[in-house]
Amino acid sequence: MKRKFFAIFLTFAMTVGMTFAGSGTTAMAAESVTELEEKIAVGDQMEFIQISDEELPENTIPEDTMNMMSRQFNGAAEVGIAPYADEEDTTNTNPNYAVPVSNDSVYQGAIESENEVRWYTFTLNQKSTVTIFMQMADAMDADLYICSDDFTIVGGSASEGAGVSELAGSVLDAGTYYLAIEGYEGTGDFAFMYFQSSVDADYEINDSASSATNVALNSSITGVIDSPIDIDYYKLTVTNTTIMRYSISSSMGYSLVYAGKSGDNAAIYAVNGDIYMVKMLPGTYYFAVLGEDDQYSATSTYTINFNKIAELANGGGSDIIGICEKAGIVFQADRDGSNCYVNGNPIDYSYSYVNNLSNSAGSQSYNITIRKRNDVYAYLGDGEFAPSAVYYHSSTRPAMNVGSRAALELTFYSDTDFYSIHCRCTGAYDMNNFWDETNVVQVLIDPSTGKLIDIVQFNYYYDFAPVGTNYITITRPYTMTFYQ
């Protein structure tokens, strides 16, 4: 069918002279059609890149357990806050003499008697994330509690077991807070690291998949890795099969990695071996930002992006996929060029223009029709008639007014005629007479709807009509890559 189609196309093109009017338009000379026919004659076919049929493996990320409260704190009386107001003790066993702490600092202390409490304090000027990591002597079980300025417990970590580390993280509003380190059992030394950051407090605490921050496609988020134990998790949900690229920019060398999925149908595949450009089936997906070799900074930010290239149709049209990331266009078709989609939308190339005019100078009757039929196929070979992303600037006879935008250019063909141009004119308009039917047409399709924008060639008004200044302007700044 292919060679027969192009022989007819060549005959038709040379008969009507396929030339466009207007500056910057694409011109199709007879020589270029001949070259295309020669390419097809020697078997020049479209080359495909593979979308992996094996799922992208999840990255295993060790997580520290945060805010583990195995024991219940019994309130201020347990740590002896009330009596301190009248005592002369000036050590930090008295909250009135709590030791001030500052960001990105390490503090050491000791619990000298069982059930003793050591007090520290910090002030936040704005809503912030606070993270505290504490280690202790192997013979001691100490807990830490974060208290507001009225000594209400607002966070902390109280894991059971001597020598077991404690990790607490909280998002706190501006104000003054206290950190109480209580010797639950045994005595000995302890040390803790204190970190605070206000940059991404609206997303925290998101240090595990279960607490991941929800993000949307085509979103950009700025955050920080504010401690050596900080990992930021994000999750996004897609309801349709989607081609997406995810990325991170950071002066600290942070990584954005795929960390898992959920959902009965969820699956993610690398496109052409690029793990940052993926095809995702409907489901929820988790990604994590982490520093390499304990890199962190409360001020040096990272920015992550989840850019949707396009959705795919969740049905037919999955044998061949053409992707133009720059134009935001994804084309799908069955292997024979039937059941075509663009950005998940079924493609409708049908067209009808009927107009009858008459005056004393003569009559004009125009009936131009493209019929959508099951025996019409999109050409999927290589060369100038291959599916392509173009930039449509403007035209004088569009089927649909869409403004300047990226568009999908397709050539449709059949064994029988489906495109008719019936123009009968008399009198002064006799020069506009044209009557033909053909089995091939090249069109522009709107990616956001799948509808016809305009007819590229053969177009009666751009290629033949001698009266008027009709034109179509198209440029070709894009490259489309095809996958099978």
N, C-alpha and C positions, 0 to 999 in steps of 0.2 A: 504494500500500500504506500509506503514511504516514497519510493521512486516515482510511482505514478502520480502521487500528489505533487511532487516538486516539478515534474514535467509540465503538469497543468498550470502550476504556479508561474513557471517561467514563461509559458505561452501567454498567460493572462497579463503578467507584468509587462511584457514587451508590447502587448496589444494596446494597453492603456497608458503606458509610459509612467512608471511609478516614481513621481517627483513631488516633493512637498514645497509649498510656498512659505514665505516668511523667513526672517533671519533666525539663525540658530537651530533650524529644524533638521531632522534626519533626512538625508537624501538617499534613495535607493535606486542606483543606476543598474542598467542591464548587466554590466560587467560583474557587480557584486553578487547578483543572483546566479550568474554562471559559475562564479567561484564556489558558491555554496553548493550548487548541484554537483560540481566536481568533487568537493569534499565528501559528500554523501556517497557518491559513486565509488569512492575508494574505501568506504566503510568507516568514515570518521564519526564516532559516536560519542555521546556524552560520557564523561568520566565521573564516577561516583566515589565519594568518601563515605566511610562506614560510621554509623552510629552504633556504639557497642551494644551487643546483646547480653552483656554481663553487667550486673548492677555495680555501681560505684561503691567500693568498700567503705564502711564507716571508719572514722578515726577513733581509736580508743583513747580516751582522755581520763587520766586518774583524777578523781575529785576528792577534795577534803570535805569531811562532814562538818557543816556549819550549824551553829545554834542548837547543838545537841543538849537537851535538858532532861537528863535521866532522873534528876531529883528536883523537887519543888522547893523553891526558896521560901522561907517562912516569914519574911518581912523584915522590917527595920529592927525590931526588937532582937532578932536572932544575932545580928551583928553589933548590937549594943549602941545604936545611934543615939537614942534618947539621953542616956546619962552623960554623954560627952559634953554637953553644953556647959556643965559645971566643973568638969575635970581639968586638971592642969597638965595633962599629957599633951606634949607638943609634937610627938612623932606622928607619922601618917597612919597610926592605928586610930587616930581621931580624925573624922571627916572634916573638921574645922581646919585641919592642917594637911589637907589632901595635896599631893604633889602634882603640879601642873605638867601636862604632857603636850607634845607638839607632833605634827605630822612627820611621818617617815623617821621615827626614832625608836630606839631600843631602851628599855628600862629594866633594871634588876632590883630585886628585893628578897626578903626572907620572911617566912612565917615561923615565928619563934615559939609559939605555943599553939596547941590544937584549938581550932575554932576562931583563931585570931583573924582579923580582917585588916588589910592594908588598903588605903584609899588614894585615888588619883583623880584628877579633874581635867576637863578640857572644855573649851568654848567654841561653838560654831557660829559663824557670822551669817550663814545662810544654810538652807537645806543641803545636807551632805550625806555621803556614805561613810560610815565608820567601820573599820575592820581591825580586829585585835586578835593576835595569835600568841598564845602563851604556852611555854614549856616549863617543866618543873622537875625537881629531884625525883628519882625513881621511888623513894620511900614515902612520897607525899601525894595526897590527892587534894588538889586545890581547884576551886571554881572561880569563875569571874562573872560579874553582873554589871550591867550598865544601868545607871539610875538617873532619873531626871533631878532637877534641883530641889524637889520636895521628897526625894529618895524613893520615888515610885520606880519599880523595876520595869525597864523598857526594852531590855534585851540581855543577852548573855549566853554563856555556855557552861554546862554543869554535867560533864561526862563522868561516869563511874570508873574507878580504877586508879591506883597509884601510878604516877609517872605518865598518865595519859594526857596528851596535849589538848588544849581548849582553843576553839576557833569561834569567834562571834562576829557577826556582821549585822548592821542595822542602818536603815535610812532614817535620819533624825532631822527635825526642824531646827532652825536657829535657836540657840540658847546655851546654857551652862549645864554640864552633865558630870556625873561622878562614875568612876570605875571602882568597883569593890572587888578585891581579890581575897577570897575566903579560904582559910585552911580547913577543909572538911575533915581530913584525917591525916595525922602525921605532921611532921614539920620539915622545913628545908628551904632551899633557895628556889627562886623562880625568876623567869625573865619573859618579857612580852614585847612585841612590836606593835606600834600604833600607827594606823594610816587613816587619812581622811581625804575626801575629794568631793567637790560640788559639781563637777563637769557633767556626769551622767547619772545624777541621783534619781532622775525620773525613770531610769531603766533598771536600777538596782532594787533589791539584791537578785542577781541573775547568774549566780555562780554554778548552776547545775541545770541539766536538761529539764528537770521538773519545775524549775523556777524561771525558765527562759522567757525573755521579753518577746512579745508578739511584734512582728514586723510585716509590712505589706510589700508586694512587688512594686518595683519602681520607687522604692524608698531609699533614703540615705540617712545614716545614723552616725553621730559622732560620740565617741566614748573614750574612756581611759582604762588602762590596766594600772591600777593605783597601788598594787602591792605584789610581791613575788608569788603570792598564792591566789591572785585574782584570775578568774576565767570568766569571760562574759558569754553567755549563751543567748541565742536568738532563734526564734522559730517562725516559719511562715507556712501558710496553708494554701494549697492550690486546688481548685475545684474542677479544672480542665487540664488536660495534658498541655504542658507549657515548656517552651524553650527559654532558658534563663541564663544570664551570666552574673556571677557574683564576684566581688573584688574587695580588696582592702588597700588603703594607702596609709602608711605610717612611717615616720622617721625612725622609729624604734625597731623596725623589723618584725612587727607582730604578724601572726598568721591568722587567716580566716579559713577554718577547715569544716568539712562536712562531718557531722557528729551523730547522725542517726535519723530515723523516720518512724512514723506511726500511721496506722490506717491499713485496712485490709488490702487495698489495691496500690498502696504507696510503693514506688520504685523509682530509682534515679539512675540515669545513664550518662556517661561522658560522651560528648559529641566529638568525633574524630580524635579521641585520646586526650582532649582538653578537659581536665577535671573541673575547670572553672566555667565551662559552658556546658550545660546539662539539659537533658530532657527529663522532665518530672511528670509522673503520672499523678492523678488526684490523690492527695494525702497531705500530711504534715511533716515538715522537714526541719531538722535542727542543725544549726551552725554555731561554731564557737570561735571566739577570739582569744588567743593566748600569746604570751611572750615567750621568746626563746631564751634559754639559759637564764631564767629568772629576771628577764628584763622588765622594768616597770617604770612608770612616771605618773605622778598626779597631775602634771601640767602638759605633757606631750600627748596629744590626742591621736586617735585613729579615726578614719572614716570608712564605713562599709557601705556597699551598694548592692542591691538585688534588682538587677535590670531585666525586666521581662522583654524578650525579643518579640515573641508572639505566642498566642495560644494555637494549639492544633485541634483539628476536628477529632472528636472522640468516636470515630467510626471508620468510614472508608477513607480512601485517599491517603494511605499510609505507606505505599510502596516506595514512592520517591518524594523526597523533601528537599526543597531549595530554600536556603537561608541567606538573607542579606541583613546582617546585624546592623550595619550603619543606617539602612533605610527602615529598619524595624519591620521587615517583611518575611513571612514564612509561607512558602507555596507547597501545597500537597497535591499529589495525584496518584491514582492507581497506575500500575505499570504500563497500561495501554494509553494513558492520557485521559481516561474518563474519570468521573467523580473528582473534580478539581476543587480545591479550597485555597483561600488566602486568609491567613491569620484566624483560622477556624471558621471562616464564613464560606458557604457554598458559592461558587463562582457562577454568576449569571451574565452571559455575554449577549443575551437577546437584545434586539433593538428594533424600533419601528418609528419611521418618520413619514407622515402622510400630509400633503399640503396641495391644495388646488386653488389656483389664482387665475383670474381672467380680467382683461380690460380691453380697450379699443385697439391696443397694439398687438394683442395676441393672448394666448392661453399658456398656462404652465401647470403641469401635473407631476407631482413628485411622490414616489412610493419606494422608500428604501427600507429593507427589512432583513434582519438576521434572525433566523429561526433556531431556537435551542432544541436540539434533538439528541436522542440517545446514541445515534451513529456519528456524532461529531466529537472529535478528540483534540486535546491539546498536543501540539508537537513537542516531543521530549528529546529530540536529537540535539546534536551540537551545532554551533554556528550562530549566524545572525538571527535566526528565528527561534532560538532556544528561549525558554522562559527567562526573563531578566527584570531586575529592578531598575527603573528609570526615574528621572525627575520631570514631572509634568508641570510646565510653566503656565501655559494658557492655550486656548484655541477658540476659534470663532463659532464653531458648530458642535459644542460638546453635547453628549447625551445627558450629562449630569454636571451641574456646576459644583465644583468641590474646592476651588481655589488652587493655588500652587502647592504641590505636595509630591512625595514619593508615590510611585504607582507600580503596578505589576504589568509588564508587557507580555502578552501571550499571542501565539498564532494557533488558530483552530482550523481543522481541515476535516474532510469527509470524502467518501467515494461518490457522493451525489451532492448536487447543489443545495446550499442552505442559505446563501446570501444573495439577495436579489436587489438590483438597482434599476428601477423602472422610472425613467424621467421622460415624459412626452411634452414637448413645447412647440408652439406654432408662432407664426408671424415674426415679430421682432426678437422673439426668444428662441427661435429655431436652432441657434447655435448651441443651446443647452441640452439638446436631445442626447440621451444616452440610455441604452437598453441592454442589460446583461445580467447573467446569473453565474455564480461561481461557487466553488466548494472550498474556498480558503479565505481567511480574513485575519488580519493582525489588529489587536485591540489593546486598550489600556483598561485595567481593572482597579477599582478603589479598594485598598487593603482593609479599610475599616468596615466596609459593607459587602464586598464581593460583587458590587454592581459595575456595569459598564460606564466608564468615564467618557471615552471617545473611540472612534475608529481610526486607527493609524494608517493602514493601507489594506486594500484600496479604498480611498475615501473620495466619493464623487466631488465633494466641494473643495477638497485640497488638491486633488490630482487631475481633475478634468474641467470643471465648470469654468468657462472663459470669462464670465461676467462676475465682478466682485473681487474683494481682497481677502479671501478666506485663508486661514493658516492654522497650523498647529506647531507648537514649540516644545521640543523635548530635548533634554540633555541626559548624558549617561555617566554620572559620577560614581556609580556603584558597581560592585562585583557580587554575584550570587554564587554560592557554593552549594553543590548538590550532593545529597546523601541518599543511600539506599539501605 
